């Protein structure tokens, strides 16, 4: 599940890049968030603010996260198979929830509360269809031929979390959407290849940005990856594009033992060129928060794609924690 700022209105192209990320309020009910004073007060952080550093995990910690990750991968495989014409998004969620329960794990999203009104997220997964970018609440919406479905799944095992997302085309998907899905998948694969100790995250973010823009797609600059461990959402922030705030105060160096959720996403554009902010960095597409307090939608009504893996940084690169062994055979 991506981090996102609270939005009670359409996010305009001009303010999207630097919107105060009020999701730094406590999202995980199991433990308090570590906030600086400016985040608590709602003021924008200054470059001098020192944010909490990412924690370094032990091999034992990472093994527990890998167990949660394998269950998440199994749940997503079941959910993907359930994405057929006529199925409800609730049925897709049930397929994943059944796997998580059978493996004696917990659905991590059920422990999250909305920063808008305190409502708990009601399902094991987020199922977002077409114009729904992220955090779709499963329900009675039926899938149609050609739909683009994003299924996001968080799993907790012995207090350790893993988070992963896949995008699935239902039935016969248009060539435009098929290519978009492939491009988003390529973004994640490229990020995984670039993970290594000593690399600055901004280098990876820049590459992800280039892949999206070179393909002619819109960015989701307000929706970013995150650190992960005992909490689903931890430091550091893991954006998919460059911004002045990333380069000045939010960048970080990858170190062995870090665990992060990398989740690139992109969207079709409505023939409107990508806008740039005053510093020359790309601005994300306009989005709005649905009335359910959770789902982020593209104002254009056009589909988007989203992939995510939880990884551990090792001396040799990225260890993928949210996959099945047979996926690599």
N, C-alpha and C positions, 0 to 999 in steps of 0.2 A: 504494500500500500504506500503510495507516494505521499510525501508531505505536501501540503498545499496551504496557502493563506486563506483565512476566512474571507469569504466574499458574499456580501449581501446585495450586490448589484453587479452589473456587467463591468468587467475589468477592461478599461479602455486601453488601446495600444500604447498610449503615452505614459500610463502609470504602472504598467504591468511589471517592468523590469525591477523596480525598486519598492514594490509594495511591502509594507511591514508584515513579516511572516508571523502572524498572531497564532499560528499553530504551535508556537513554542510554549503555549499554555500546556498543562498536563494532558497528554493524550492517552497515556497508558495508566490505567487505574492502579497498577501494582506498585508503582514507585513514583516519587515526585520528579518533575523535570528540573533540570539545573538551568535556571534562568539568570541572566544578568539583569541589573536594575532597569536598563532601558527597555528590555523586552517586557518586564512586568508592568511598566508604566505605559507601554504602548508607543514610546518614542523610538525613533530609528536609532540603531546603534551607531556610534562614531567609530572611525577607524582605529581608535586607541583601545576599544573594548577587546579584552582577551577572552575568547570563548573557551569552554571546556575542551580539553583535548580528547581525541579518540582513545579508548582503552585498548590495551594489548592483551589478547586472549592467550591462554595456555593451550597446549595440544588437547588436553582433556575438555576444555570449554568448546573448542572447535569441533571435536568429535560429537558432542551433544548437539551442537548446531547442525552438524551434518546429518544426524539422525532426523531432526526436525525437517531439514531440507529434503531428505529422501521422501518423507511422508508428504511434504508439499508437492513434490514432483509427481508422486502417485495420485494425489488428489486432483492435480491439474490434468493429468492424463484422463482420469475418469470424467472430469468436467468437460474436457474437450470432446470426448466421445458423445457426451449428452447434448452437444450443440448441434441439433438437427432441426429441420423445418418443423414447426408446430410445437416444439418444446417450450416450456416457460422458463424464464430466467430462474425461477424458484427451483425448478427441476434440475437445472445445471448446478445450482448451489447445493442441492441435496446430494447429488452424486459425489461432490467433493467432501461434504460434511460426513458422509457415510464412511469414506476412507479414513478420514482423520479420527473418527470415533473408533473404528475397527483397530486402528494402530495405537489406541490408548494415548492419543495426544490431544491437545486443546487447539481450537480455532482461535488464533491470536486476535483476530479482528473483533471478536465478541467482547473483548476487554476494553475497547476504545469508546470514548465519549466525544460527542460533537462539541467543538468550541463555540458553536452558535447558540445552542440551547441545552446542552448537557445530555441529549438523547444518546443512548447506546446504539452502536451499530448492530442491527438485528440478525446478521447472517454470518456464515463461516467464510464467505467469499464476497468480493465485489464483482458483479457481472454488469459490464458496461457495454451498451449496444450502440453502434453507429456514432451518432452525435454526442453520446455520453462518453466523455474522455476517460474519467476515472471515478471510482467510488460509487458505481451503480448499485442500487439496493435491489436485490433479487425480489421478484414478485410475479405477477400474472402476465407480464408482457410476453407475448409469444414471438419466437424467432421466425423470421421470414427468409425465403430464398434470397441469397445475396447479402445478408446481414454480416457486419463485421463485429465480432464479440471479443471483448477483452475480459479475461478471467484472472483476478488477482487473489492470491491465497497466502495467508499467514498462518504458520503453525508454531505452537509452543510445546517443547518437550523438556521436562524437568527444569522449567524456568528459563530455557534458552530458546530463542526465536529464529525462524527463517522466513523469508518472504520471496515470492516469485510470481510472475505474470506471464501469460501467453495470450496471443491474439489468434482467433480462429475464424475462418471464413465459413459461413453456413451455405450449404448447397453450391450453386453456381455463382461465384463471386465475379464481379466485373474485373476486367484487366487492370483498370486504374487502381482498384482496391488491392488486387493481388500484388501488384508491383509495390504499392505503399507498404503492405505487410512485410514483403521481402526486404525492403529498405530499412524498416525499423529493426528487423531481426539482424540485419547486417551491422547496424549501429551497435547492438549489444555485443555481437561477436568481435567487432573491432575493439571495443572497450576492454573486453576480457583479454585480448591479445596484448594490449598496451599496459596492463597492470603489472608493475614490478616495483620492488623497493627503490626508493629514492626519486621516483617520478612524482612530479607535482600533478595534482588532480586537474588543474587548469589546462594542462597539455591534452589530457583525454577529453575534457569538455570541449575544447576547441575542435578536436577531430570529430566528435559527435555532431557538433554544430555544422561543420563543413559537409558531412555526409547528408544531413537533412536538407540543407540549403542547396547543395549541388543537385539534389534530386527534385528541387522545386516544391518542397514541402514547408509547412509552417511549423514553428517550434512551440512548445508548451513551457515557457520560461518560468512559470510560477509553480510547476510540478516537478519535483526533484527527488532523487534518491537520497539515501540516508545511511548513517551508521546503524548497526543492529547488534544485539547481543541479548542481555537479560530483558531489555526493553525492545519493543518492535522498532521504535524510532529513537535513535541516539545521535550524538555528534559523531562525525562531521556531516554537514550538508554536502550532497553529492549531485550538483547540477549538471545539466546536459548541454549547456551553452555558456559562453563567456559573458561577463558583465563587469562593470567597474567595481561593484561591491565584492565580487568573487576575487578579483585580482588584488584588491586593496586589503581585504580583511577576512575573507572566508576560504582562501585557498589552503591546501594542506599537502604534506608529503606522505606518500604511501610508505608504510613500514611493515615489516613482518609481524604477523599477529593481529593486524587490523582486520575487522570484519565489516563489510559494507554491502548495502543493497544498491545495485546499479540498475537503473530503470529508464532507458531512453524511450521517448515517445515523439510522435510527429502527427501532423494532420494535413488533410487535403486543404488547398487554398481555393477561395472563391474568386480567382482571377485578380485578387488584390496583391500587389507586390509586398514583400516583407518590409516592414518599417524598421527604422533604426532610431535609437535614442540619441540624446545629445552627445554622448560619448562615442557614438558610432557602432554600438553593439545592437544585434538584432532584437526586436521586440516580439514577444509571443502573440499568438492569435488571441482574439477576444474570447473570453469565457464567462460563464455565469454559474451561480450556485442554484441548483434546483430547490423547489419548495421543501423537499424532504430533509434539507440541511446537510446533505452529504454529496450528492452527485454533481460533478463538475461537467458542464456541457459546453460544446463549441457553439458560439452564437451563430455561426454560419450554417449550422445544421449538417455540416459535412462530417464524414467518418474520420476516425483517427486510429492509430495503431500503437501498441505498448508491449514491450517485453521487459522482463526483469529476472535477475538472478542474484542470490546472496553468495558472496565470495569471501574467502579468507586470503589475505596477502601472505605469500610465502617467499622464501629466498629465491625461488625459481619462477615466480609469477603468481597467477591467480589460481586458487583451488576452488573449483565450482562446488558449492554445497547443496544446491537445489536441483540436482539431476539424478537420474538413475544410471547404474553402471552400464546397462545395455544401450543407453543413448550414445556411449562412446565406443562401442564395439564396431 
